[in-house]
Amino acid sequence: GENVEQHPSTLSVQEGDSAVIKCTYSDSASNYFPWYKQELGKRPQLIIDIRSNVGEKKDQRIAVTLNKTAKHFSLHITETQPEDSAVYFCAASGSGTYKYIFGTGTRLKVLA
Amino acid sequence: KAGVTQTPRYLIKTRGQQVTLSCSPISGHRSVSWYQQTPGQGLQFLFEYFSETQRNKGNFPGRFSGRQFSNSRSEMNVSTLELGDSALYLCASSAQQGTNTEAFFGQGTRLTVV
């Protein structure tokens, strides 16, 4: 069935360092890959997304890369700050559907 | 513009009871999806609705049902509650169907089954 694996489950980095979170999806029909950030007690919020016709997308300190052949996509956060501490979820879906298959989440801790 | 509103925020129910959760999407959004979030299973897809039609359903038992009204508000119902149904139930609304745009999540309803 459809599955998204996400690694690592926890990640601690020093402030200013980079963080990388990796996801692998199983459904070849997936072509939309959003990343959500969820702070403690709050709702998930979209931080970046990528479509299958694009290999990389950047938004300031955040970037996402996609390798469709390998069914891998990754989130890169540079110059991490304490406010980046949260749980990050990757997801995959088909075109035009909001049936997201989520990864199990990565708890990122940025140490000051 | 008001965000996605879920009511109630918290619920405590007894095993065997039923519960109805409500989701009001962002004004103008016609797509609503529901997710169950638990520490062990993460975020799992329940339903997706667009213009009162269920477009997709996740792998949950028939005790879980939902619907969407003509004003795009959505409800989900869980009958014969089990302890394992304790979770945060999140809904998300989106503007379009047919192309992926941002899905905005509500704050969720935290259901505790005792």
Interface residues (C-beta under 8 A of the other chain):
Chain A: G1 Y32 P34 Y36 K42 R43 P44 Q45 L46 D49 R51 F89 A91 S93 S95 G96 T97 Y98 K99 Y100 I101 F102 G103 T104 G105
Chain B: V4 S31 S33 Y35 G42 L43 Q44 F45 E48 R55 N56 G58 N59 L90 A92 S94 Q96 Q97 G98 T99 N100 E102 A103 F104 F105 G106 Q107 G108
